[in-house]
Amino acid sequence: MNPIAPLLFCGLVVAVLPAAQTLPAESDPWVVPARAAARRNPVAVNETSIALGKAAYAKHCLSCHGARGKGDGRAARKLSKPPGDLSEPKMWEQSDGALLWKLTEGHRPMPTFKDLMSDEERWPVINFVRTLVPKPPASTPTKEGKKP
């Protein structure tokens, strides 16, 4: 074996590692722990909680996610990857607990809001974000009683 081969391999690894750390979001999944996803929202969904959530959203989220949650806020274009689109129906596939965990923990380039807002301030944000996209209709059971 050529004695230079191991050195070339190490050089290749060193050259590729930095690029691997900046891969697109698909290679960096945002996995929510099951326990966090199972948390129930203790804040009732009503006009008051939605208004509180909207105010907190305007203060902390609007600049990146935009007024309608589409990820088109004025600061979004400066980020290393685009903010998530909070107005997509797939948002309903995530529990309130999962959304709270994501808001709390952050995920680059989104910062953590653990120290910027309390749980009592974050839960209403979840209630407001839910208003950005209508809840999809529940699928109706077939004759066999199964959902399609």
Number of C-alpha atoms within 10 A of each C-alpha: 5 6 7 8 10 11 11 11 11 11 11 11 11 11 11 11 10 10 9 10 10 12 11 12 12 7 10 12 9 12 10 17 11 10 10 16 18 13 15 13 15 11 15 12 15 11 11 11 19 22 15 18 21 22 17 18 23 15 10 15 20 22 17 22 24 20 16 16 23 18 22 19 18 12 15 19 13 9 12 11 15 20 22 16 17 20 19 13 14 12 19 16 10 11 17 22 21 22 22 24 23 21 22 19 16 15 14 14 12 17 13 16 18 15 9 11 15 11 16 10 17 23 27 28 26 25 23 22 20 19 15 18 17 12 13 10 6 7 9 10 10 9 7 6 8 9 10 7
